């Protein structure tokens, strides 16, 4: 059974099918292509949108979410391994969606899982969040017609797994350019995301965001930089004023202080609309890994 943890695990044909299928769900024209699935949700790391989004996607497909938030443990025995937890859960489900605090690799994967495994985000130097990248691509498609030739500016920490997956996907989709608006402290010892150095350029001033078609406020982990640097990267009404009228602004959410509260009144900021549409991408993802794309 196939595990999909990286953007490399989705072919261009997969991506095209997912975008079309998610659009059909959004329009209400999608007919059923898989039996109602039982979806295991192995979330050993805190999540809200990804966990609830896949729960809702399973329900919308007529299926059932089966959540697991901890490994088996007790006061008199050691914890069960993640691999054994995954293997046991795979016997009860049609597909498993994982959010793990460790890399989703052979160390935590069982030798013979009984169902496909889809990453909802993992950790480590190669950590990715491919399902979020596909949600962001769907936003680009709906609002701007796609990524091809577009100028994308990512604000925040380029090490975030959502940024890594998004940059890799955008390059495959023929993006015009990717600028990462960040601070030097977040670049120390780090290559551009996903090994796409020839297409990703670091910038350090909001004036460098001018001309962007798509502004992606990725966020900054707690205590990753100083408060002064957080202020330098915060999206404010004044900084929004420097963007073009047709620029689409979004975020994978959650937002803590990366976007000023007054900025949410700007109609170009569409993060919650894109979060709503994420449901349809997750429905299509479940169908894809269950073999609906052939």
Secondary structure, 3 states (H helix, E strand, C coil): CCEECCHHHCCHHHHHHHHHHHHHHHHCCCCCCCCCCEEEEEECCCCCHHHHHHHHHHHHCCCEEEEECCCCCECCECCCCHHHHHHHHHCCCCEEEEECCCCCCCCCCCCCCCCEEEECCCCCCCCCCHHHHHHHHHHHHHHHCCCECCEEEEEECCCCHHHHHHHHHHHHCCECEEEEECCHHHCCCCCCHHHCCCCEEEECCHHHHCCCCEEEEEECCCCCCCHHHHHHHCECHHHHCCCCCCCEEECCCCCCCCECHHHHHCCCECHHHHHHHHHHHHHHHHHHHCCCCC
